[in-house]
Amino acid sequence: MTKRSGSRNSRRLAASIAVACGFAAAGQAAAVHLDPRGSGQVLFYPYYTVNKQQQTYVTVLNTGDRAKMVSVSFREGYNSRQVMSFNLFLAPFDTWTGTVFALAEVAGEGGDGAAILTSDRSCTAPDFWTEGHGMVGGSPYARFSSTAFADDEGPQGSARTREGHIEIVALADLTGALADAVSFRSGQPADCARVRNLAAATAETVAPTGGLTGSGAVINVGQGTYFSYRPDALGGFTSTVLLGAGVAEPLSAVNDGGGTTVTARVAADGRLIEASYGTATDSERIDAVSAVLMADTLYNEYVVQTAIGANSDWVVTFPTKRFYTDPLLWVGETAAEPFVELFGENGSCVRAQMVHFNRESAVAPNGGFGAPFAEPRLCYGTNVLSFAGLPVTQSAALGSSLLVRDFSVRFDAGHAALNLNPASEPHALFPSLGADAKVFHGLPAIGFWAVNLVNSNVADGVMSNYSAAVPHSSRVSCTAGEAACD
């Protein structure tokens, strides 16, 4: 994969020249967008974890009548480095399932890393059944790898693999003999060997259609908690097969099917705003993905009332952050917009502003406790805000170590607004192409509120947990020059 250029001005000039020749056609092309109905060509699962005796159950569904090849990537939470990846081949209407668990749960394994277990028979490359690292209950598992950490400044141990997020990208639809090979015969795919080494487009691969969806659930069997969610889905991501040279990072291969621009369609203020970005480098194309995920404010609820044993965490994940902050992908002395720091031993922090409200609309700006102008810092690819109200090393609901810094809470229940574009450190995506260059403000963010309530009075010696995961609501602002975007 080509590293992102360290010069935004030079790449903008080259792209602007190209746009002068081809911009008129971009409005008629496909456009990447956040699908409001939850299915598409790309899926982002905001969180997985094996902390706090939990496991994460993952499903991927092909809701269409065409066989598909997809890339599955598990990314650790600090710097979004890849810790597990494989290609998955889904027959029409097929579902794949897997469970992320702590290796220490397997007798003889030890260690503090994570692994994934599956009993599913859908074709994968590598093949879990013949190339896995062991078996549990007759099903294969594969360990997550920490080798990708060697050249960054984050933690180096396998414990870093224990939490993060998941990214799935459709690479191609399969036809003819390839589709037959992944179709099931008596509960088994017909011929996984035919597709396992598929690395380039053929006459039997076509541009992927949509229809991918799925679910994630963080489960603690002993406690009876079940934080379930749907992944965020992107439609209009690609009009071409994403196989072959130059597709080492499928997420940066977003396209309109050729030409000099890639278009993002962003829902903002009740309107759909189109913005075009260049296609010459990964650093230009990824801005289109970031654009559809941009949020200047996230909204959700919280409750930490001790009388009902309530704990709340907010997950805030930046799915594209690595392209702007990881020196492996971005070559520059500073991070690229909209982020501000390159990844180092303390992460790559951005400032935000949290405003709390109680249920009677009283407001506590900047978190309530602490210095009057204290602002939380989100330093990782996956971040967790713990509403415990006290300094903690792990969040109360999810047991996360990816804690947001300088964060505190004043009320015991209400809602909050997390401003990702504070006046003290404004964040904005690089301007789109064209005479009316559009700027989306904030950060590319997804996530949810995880809440757990404990009823210790069900009966003598009986404790009951009630858990839920609620996706964040969000707002994004867009400007063109000094005015709001049309």
C-alpha positions as CSV (number, residue, x, y, z in Angstrom):
1,M,0.0,0.0,0.0
2,T,1.2,3.5,-0.9
3,K,1.8,5.7,2.1
4,R,-0.3,8.8,2.4
5,S,1.5,11.9,1.2
6,G,2.8,14.4,3.8
7,S,1.8,17.4,1.7
8,R,-1.9,18.2,1.6
9,N,-1.4,21.3,-0.6
10,S,0.5,19.4,-3.4
11,R,-2.1,16.6,-3.6
12,R,-5.0,19.2,-3.6
13,L,-3.4,21.0,-6.6
14,A,-3.0,17.8,-8.6
15,A,-6.6,16.8,-7.8
16,S,-8.0,20.2,-8.6
17,I,-6.4,20.0,-12.1
18,A,-8.0,16.6,-12.6
19,V,-11.3,17.9,-11.4
20,A,-11.3,20.7,-13.9
21,C,-11.5,18.0,-16.6
22,G,-13.9,15.6,-15.0
23,F,-15.9,17.2,-12.1
24,A,-19.1,17.6,-14.0
25,A,-19.6,13.8,-14.2
26,A,-19.1,13.2,-10.5
27,G,-22.6,14.2,-9.5
28,Q,-24.0,11.5,-11.6
29,A,-21.8,8.7,-10.3
30,A,-22.3,6.5,-7.3
31,A,-21.5,8.0,-3.9
32,V,-20.4,6.4,-0.7
33,H,-22.9,7.0,2.1
34,L,-23.9,5.9,5.5
35,D,-26.9,3.5,4.9
36,P,-29.8,4.4,7.1
37,R,-31.2,0.9,6.9
38,G,-28.1,-0.8,8.1
39,S,-26.8,-2.8,5.1
40,G,-24.2,-2.1,2.4
41,Q,-20.8,-3.0,1.2
42,V,-18.8,-2.0,4.3
43,L,-19.6,-2.8,7.9
44,F,-18.0,-1.1,11.0
45,Y,-18.4,-2.9,14.3
46,P,-17.5,-0.2,16.9
47,Y,-16.2,-2.5,19.6
48,Y,-15.1,-5.9,20.6
49,T,-13.6,-7.0,23.9
50,V,-12.6,-10.0,26.0
51,N,-12.0,-7.9,29.2
52,K,-14.0,-8.5,32.4
53,Q,-14.6,-12.2,31.6
54,Q,-16.5,-11.2,28.5
55,Q,-16.6,-12.5,25.0
56,T,-17.7,-10.8,21.8
57,Y,-20.1,-12.6,19.4
58,V,-19.9,-11.5,15.8
59,T,-22.2,-12.3,12.9
60,V,-22.0,-11.3,9.2
61,L,-25.0,-11.8,6.9
62,N,-25.3,-11.9,3.2
63,T,-28.9,-10.9,2.6
64,G,-28.6,-11.1,-1.2
65,D,-28.9,-13.8,-3.8
66,R,-25.3,-13.4,-5.0
67,A,-22.2,-15.1,-3.5
68,K,-19.7,-12.7,-2.0
69,M,-16.0,-12.4,-1.1
70,V,-15.4,-10.0,1.8
71,S,-12.3,-8.9,3.8
72,V,-12.7,-9.3,7.6
73,S,-10.3,-7.3,9.8
74,F,-10.0,-7.1,13.6
75,R,-8.2,-3.9,14.7
76,E,-6.8,-3.3,18.2
77,G,-8.0,-0.2,20.0
78,Y,-4.9,1.9,20.5
79,N,-3.7,2.5,16.9
80,S,-6.1,0.4,14.9
81,R,-3.3,-2.0,13.8
82,Q,-4.6,-5.2,12.4
83,V,-4.5,-8.2,14.8
84,M,-6.6,-10.7,12.8
85,S,-7.6,-10.8,9.1
86,F,-9.1,-13.3,6.7
87,N,-11.1,-13.4,3.6
88,L,-14.7,-14.7,4.0
89,F,-16.7,-16.3,1.2
90,L,-20.5,-16.1,1.7
91,A,-23.0,-18.1,-0.3
92,P,-26.3,-16.4,-1.1
93,F,-28.3,-15.8,2.1
94,D,-25.4,-17.2,4.1
95,T,-24.5,-16.2,7.7
96,W,-21.0,-16.5,9.3
97,T,-20.5,-16.4,13.1
98,G,-17.5,-16.2,15.3
99,T,-16.7,-15.6,19.0
100,V,-13.8,-13.5,20.3
101,F,-12.5,-14.8,23.6
102,A,-9.5,-14.5,26.0
103,L,-6.8,-17.1,25.3
104,A,-6.4,-17.7,29.0
105,E,-9.8,-19.5,28.9
106,V,-8.2,-22.3,26.9
107,A,-6.4,-24.9,29.0
108,G,-2.7,-24.9,28.1
109,E,-2.7,-21.6,26.2
110,G,-2.1,-19.0,28.9
111,G,-1.1,-15.5,28.0
112,D,-3.2,-12.4,28.0
113,G,-4.2,-12.0,24.4
114,A,-7.4,-12.7,22.4
115,A,-8.4,-15.3,19.8
116,I,-11.4,-16.1,17.6
117,L,-13.4,-19.3,17.6
118,T,-15.9,-20.4,15.0
119,S,-17.9,-23.5,14.3
120,D,-19.0,-22.0,10.9
121,R,-18.3,-23.9,7.7
122,S,-18.4,-21.0,5.3
123,C,-15.1,-20.8,3.2
124,T,-12.4,-18.6,4.6
125,A,-8.8,-17.9,3.7
126,P,-6.8,-18.9,5.7
127,D,-9.0,-21.9,6.6
128,F,-9.8,-22.0,10.3
129,W,-10.4,-25.8,10.2
130,T,-7.0,-26.7,8.7
131,E,-4.8,-23.7,9.6
132,G,-6.1,-22.7,13.1
133,H,-4.1,-22.8,16.3
134,G,-6.3,-25.3,18.2
135,M,-9.7,-26.7,19.0
136,V,-12.3,-26.0,21.7
137,G,-15.3,-28.3,21.9
138,G,-14.7,-29.5,18.4
139,S,-14.4,-26.0,16.8
140,P,-11.2,-24.3,15.6
141,Y,-9.8,-21.1,16.9
142,A,-7.0,-18.7,15.8
143,R,-4.9,-16.4,18.0
144,F,-4.8,-12.7,17.4
145,S,-1.3,-11.5,16.5
146,S,0.7,-8.7,18.1
147,T,3.4,-8.6,15.4
148,A,2.0,-5.4,13.9
149,F,2.9,-3.5,17.0
150,A,6.7,-3.8,16.6
151,D,7.2,-0.5,14.7
152,D,4.8,1.7,16.7
153,E,5.2,3.3,20.2
154,G,2.1,1.7,21.8
155,P,2.1,-1.3,24.2
156,Q,3.9,-4.2,22.7
157,G,2.3,-7.2,24.5
158,S,-0.5,-9.4,23.4
159,A,-2.9,-7.8,25.9
160,R,-3.2,-5.0,23.4
161,T,-5.3,-7.4,21.2
162,R,-8.0,-7.7,23.9
163,E,-10.2,-4.9,22.7
164,G,-10.8,-2.8,19.5
165,H,-13.1,-2.7,16.6
166,I,-14.0,-4.7,13.4
167,E,-14.0,-3.7,9.8
168,I,-15.6,-5.7,6.9
169,V,-15.3,-4.7,3.3
170,A,-16.9,-6.4,0.3
171,L,-14.3,-7.3,-2.3
172,A,-16.3,-8.9,-5.1
173,D,-19.4,-10.8,-6.0
174,L,-18.8,-14.3,-7.3
175,T,-20.4,-15.9,-10.3
176,G,-20.2,-19.2,-12.3
177,A,-17.9,-21.9,-10.9
178,L,-16.7,-19.6,-8.1
179,A,-20.2,-19.1,-6.8
180,D,-20.9,-22.8,-7.1
181,A,-17.7,-23.5,-5.1
182,V,-18.9,-21.6,-2.0
183,S,-22.5,-22.8,-2.2
184,F,-23.5,-25.4,0.3
185,R,-24.1,-29.1,-0.4
186,S,-25.3,-31.1,2.6
187,G,-24.1,-28.5,5.0
188,Q,-20.7,-28.0,3.5
189,P,-19.3,-25.7,0.8
190,A,-18.8,-27.5,-2.4
191,D,-15.1,-26.6,-3.0
192,C,-13.4,-24.1,-0.8
193,A,-10.0,-24.8,-2.4
194,R,-11.2,-23.2,-5.6
195,V,-11.6,-19.8,-4.0
196,R,-9.1,-19.8,-1.2
197,N,-6.2,-18.4,-3.3
198,L,-8.3,-15.9,-5.2
199,A,-6.1,-12.8,-5.3
200,A,-7.0,-11.0,-8.6
201,A,-10.1,-10.3,-10.6
202,T,-11.3,-13.0,-13.0
203,A,-14.1,-13.4,-15.5
204,E,-16.2,-14.9,-12.6
205,T,-15.7,-11.9,-10.2
206,V,-17.9,-8.8,-10.6
207,A,-18.2,-5.6,-8.6
208,P,-19.8,-6.3,-5.2
209,T,-23.4,-5.4,-4.6
210,G,-24.6,-4.4,-1.2
211,G,-26.7,-6.5,1.2
212,L,-24.1,-7.1,4.0
213,T,-25.3,-6.7,7.5
214,G,-24.6,-8.3,10.8
215,S,-24.5,-7.9,14.6
216,G,-22.1,-7.8,17.5
217,A,-22.7,-8.6,21.2
218,V,-20.4,-8.3,24.2
219,I,-21.4,-11.1,26.5
220,N,-20.6,-12.1,30.1
221,V,-22.1,-15.5,30.6
222,G,-21.5,-15.6,34.3
223,Q,-23.1,-12.2,34.9
224,G,-25.8,-12.5,32.4
225,T,-25.0,-9.3,30.5
226,Y,-25.5,-8.9,26.8
227,F,-24.6,-5.6,25.1
228,S,-25.8,-6.1,21.5
229,Y,-25.5,-3.7,18.5
230,R,-25.8,-3.4,14.8
231,P,-22.7,-2.4,12.8
232,D,-22.7,0.9,10.8
233,A,-23.0,0.2,7.1
234,L,-21.7,2.1,4.1
235,G,-23.4,1.8,0.7
236,G,-22.1,3.0,-2.7
237,F,-18.5,2.2,-1.6
238,T,-17.2,0.6,-4.7
239,S,-18.2,0.0,-8.3
240,T,-15.2,-2.2,-9.1
241,V,-13.8,-5.5,-7.9
242,L,-11.3,-4.8,-5.0
243,L,-8.8,-7.6,-5.8
244,G,-5.3,-7.3,-7.1
245,A,-2.3,-5.0,-6.7
246,G,-2.9,-1.8,-4.8
247,V,-5.7,-3.1,-2.5
248,A,-3.7,-4.0,0.6
249,E,-6.0,-1.6,2.6
250,P,-9.5,-2.2,1.1
251,L,-11.0,0.6,3.1
252,S,-9.0,3.2,1.2
253,A,-10.0,1.7,-2.1
254,V,-13.4,3.5,-2.1
255,N,-14.3,4.6,-5.7
256,D,-17.0,5.8,-8.0
257,G,-16.0,3.2,-10.6
258,G,-13.2,5.1,-12.2
259,G,-12.4,8.6,-13.1
260,T,-10.6,11.3,-11.1
261,T,-12.9,11.8,-8.2
262,V,-14.8,9.8,-5.5
263,T,-18.0,11.2,-4.1
264,A,-19.3,11.2,-0.6
265,R,-23.0,11.8,0.1
266,V,-23.4,13.1,3.7
267,A,-26.7,13.6,5.6
268,A,-26.6,17.0,7.3
269,D,-29.3,19.2,8.7
270,G,-32.0,17.2,6.9
271,R,-30.2,17.5,3.5
272,L,-27.9,15.3,1.5
273,I,-24.7,17.1,0.7
274,E,-22.4,15.8,-2.0
275,A,-18.6,16.3,-1.8
276,S,-15.9,15.0,-4.2
277,Y,-12.4,14.0,-3.3
278,G,-9.4,13.0,-5.5
279,T,-8.5,9.4,-6.3
280,A,-4.7,9.6,-7.0
281,T,-3.7,8.3,-3.6
282,D,-5.1,6.6,-0.5
283,S,-4.8,9.9,1.3
284,E,-7.3,11.5,-1.0
285,R,-9.8,8.6,-1.3
286,I,-10.1,8.0,2.5
287,D,-11.4,11.5,3.0
288,A,-14.6,10.4,1.2
289,V,-15.1,7.6,3.8
290,S,-14.3,10.0,6.7
291,A,-16.8,12.5,5.3
292,V,-19.8,10.2,5.7
293,L,-18.8,9.4,9.2
294,M,-18.1,12.9,10.4
295,A,-19.8,14.2,13.5
296,D,-19.3,17.5,15.3
297,T,-21.4,16.3,18.2
298,L,-22.4,13.0,19.6
299,Y,-25.5,12.7,21.9
300,N,-26.6,9.9,24.2
301,E,-27.8,9.1,27.7
302,Y,-26.1,7.9,30.9
303,V,-27.1,6.6,34.3
304,V,-24.8,5.8,37.3
305,Q,-27.3,5.7,40.1
306,T,-26.0,3.5,42.9
307,A,-29.5,2.6,44.1
308,I,-30.1,0.5,41.0
309,G,-26.4,-0.6,40.6
310,A,-26.2,1.4,37.3
311,N,-23.0,1.8,35.3
312,S,-22.5,3.5,31.9
313,D,-19.8,3.6,29.3
314,W,-19.7,5.4,26.0
315,V,-17.8,3.8,23.1
316,V,-16.4,6.3,20.6
317,T,-14.5,4.7,17.7
318,F,-12.7,6.5,14.8
319,P,-12.7,3.9,12.0
320,T,-10.5,6.0,9.6
321,K,-8.2,7.6,12.2
322,R,-5.2,5.4,11.3
323,F,-4.9,7.0,7.9
324,Y,-4.3,10.4,9.5
325,T,-2.2,9.5,12.5
326,D,-0.3,6.3,12.0
327,P,3.3,6.9,10.7
328,L,3.0,3.6,8.8
329,L,0.3,5.2,6.6
330,W,0.8,8.9,6.8
331,V,4.2,10.5,6.2
332,G,4.4,13.9,7.7
333,E,5.7,15.8,10.7
334,T,2.2,16.2,12.1
335,A,-1.1,14.4,11.7
336,A,-3.4,15.1,8.8
337,E,-6.7,16.9,9.2
338,P,-9.0,16.4,11.1
339,F,-6.7,14.8,13.6
340,V,-3.8,16.7,15.3
341,E,-1.2,14.3,16.7
342,L,0.7,11.4,15.2
343,F,0.5,8.2,17.2
344,G,3.1,7.9,19.9
345,E,3.6,6.4,23.3
346,N,0.7,8.4,24.7
347,G,-1.6,7.6,21.7
348,S,-2.7,10.4,19.4
349,C,-5.0,12.7,21.4
350,V,-7.8,15.0,20.3
351,R,-9.6,17.3,22.6
352,A,-13.4,17.4,22.9
353,Q,-15.9,19.1,25.2
354,M,-18.5,17.2,27.2
355,V,-21.7,19.0,28.4
356,H,-23.8,17.1,30.9
357,F,-27.5,17.6,31.5
358,N,-29.5,16.0,34.2
359,R,-33.1,14.8,33.6
360,E,-34.5,18.1,34.6
361,S,-32.3,20.0,32.0
362,A,-29.8,21.4,34.5
363,V,-26.5,21.7,32.7
364,A,-22.9,21.0,33.9
365,P,-20.5,22.4,31.2
366,N,-17.1,20.8,30.7
367,G,-17.9,17.8,32.9
368,G,-18.8,19.4,36.1
369,F,-16.0,18.2,38.4
370,G,-12.4,19.3,37.8
371,A,-11.0,22.5,36.4
372,P,-13.6,24.9,34.9
373,F,-12.2,24.5,31.4
374,A,-11.1,20.8,31.5
375,E,-11.9,19.0,28.3
376,P,-11.7,15.2,27.7
377,R,-9.0,13.8,25.5
378,L,-9.7,10.9,23.1
379,C,-6.3,9.3,22.4
380,Y,-7.0,6.0,20.6
381,G,-8.7,4.5,17.6
382,T,-11.3,3.1,20.0
383,N,-12.1,5.1,23.1
384,V,-14.3,4.5,26.1
385,L,-15.7,7.2,28.4
386,S,-16.4,5.7,31.8
387,F,-19.1,7.5,33.7
388,A,-18.0,6.0,37.0
389,G,-17.2,9.5,38.4
390,L,-13.9,8.5,40.0
391,P,-10.4,7.8,38.5
392,V,-10.5,4.2,37.3
393,T,-8.1,1.9,35.4
394,Q,-11.0,0.0,33.7
395,S,-14.4,1.2,32.8
396,A,-17.3,-0.1,34.9
397,A,-19.7,-1.4,32.3
398,L,-17.3,-2.9,29.7
399,G,-14.0,-3.2,31.6
400,S,-12.2,-1.2,29.0
401,S,-8.6,0.1,29.4
402,L,-9.0,2.5,26.5
403,L,-10.1,5.3,28.7
404,V,-10.8,8.8,27.7
405,R,-8.6,11.2,29.7
406,D,-9.6,14.3,31.7
407,F,-13.2,13.1,31.9
408,S,-15.5,13.3,34.8
409,V,-19.3,13.3,35.5
410,R,-21.5,15.4,37.8
411,F,-25.0,14.1,37.6
412,D,-26.1,10.5,38.2
413,A,-28.5,10.4,35.3
414,G,-29.4,12.4,32.2
415,H,-27.9,13.0,28.8
416,A,-24.7,14.5,27.4
417,A,-23.4,16.1,24.3
418,L,-19.8,15.3,23.3
419,N,-18.5,18.2,21.1
420,L,-15.9,16.9,18.7
421,N,-15.2,20.4,17.4
422,P,-14.4,22.5,20.5
423,A,-13.3,26.1,20.1
424,S,-10.1,25.3,21.9
425,E,-9.1,22.8,19.2
426,P,-11.3,22.9,16.1
427,H,-11.4,19.7,14.0
428,A,-12.3,19.7,10.3
429,L,-11.8,17.4,7.4
430,F,-9.7,18.6,4.5
431,P,-11.8,20.6,2.0
432,S,-13.5,18.8,-0.9
433,L,-12.7,19.6,-4.5
434,G,-14.3,22.2,-6.7
435,A,-15.0,25.9,-6.6
436,D,-17.4,25.4,-3.7
437,A,-15.1,23.3,-1.6
438,K,-17.0,21.8,1.3
439,V,-15.6,21.4,4.8
440,F,-17.1,18.9,7.3
441,H,-16.5,19.8,10.9
442,G,-15.8,17.4,13.8
443,L,-14.3,13.9,13.6
444,P,-15.3,10.6,11.8
445,A,-16.9,8.8,14.8
446,I,-19.3,6.0,15.6
447,G,-20.2,4.1,18.8
448,F,-22.8,3.4,21.4
449,W,-23.8,3.8,25.1
450,A,-23.4,0.6,27.1
451,V,-25.5,0.5,30.3
452,N,-25.8,-2.1,33.0
453,L,-28.2,-2.2,35.9
454,V,-28.0,-4.7,38.8
455,N,-31.0,-5.8,40.8
456,S,-29.7,-7.5,43.9
457,N,-33.1,-8.1,45.5
458,V,-34.8,-10.5,43.0
459,A,-34.7,-13.2,45.7
460,D,-32.4,-14.4,48.4
461,G,-29.0,-15.2,46.9
462,V,-30.1,-14.2,43.4
463,M,-28.7,-11.2,41.4
464,S,-30.1,-10.0,38.1
465,N,-28.3,-7.9,35.5
466,Y,-30.0,-5.8,32.8
467,S,-27.9,-4.5,30.0
468,A,-28.3,-2.6,26.7
469,A,-26.3,-0.9,24.0
470,V,-27.8,2.2,22.5
471,P,-26.2,3.8,19.4
472,H,-25.1,7.5,19.6
473,S,-27.1,10.1,17.8
474,S,-25.0,12.7,16.0
475,R,-24.9,16.0,14.2
476,V,-22.5,17.2,11.5
477,S,-21.9,20.8,10.2
478,C,-20.7,21.7,6.8
479,T,-19.4,25.0,5.5
480,A,-18.3,26.3,2.0
481,G,-16.3,29.4,2.5
482,E,-18.0,31.5,5.1
483,A,-21.5,30.0,4.4
484,A,-23.3,26.8,5.2
485,C,-23.1,24.1,2.5
486,D,-25.9,24.2,-0.1
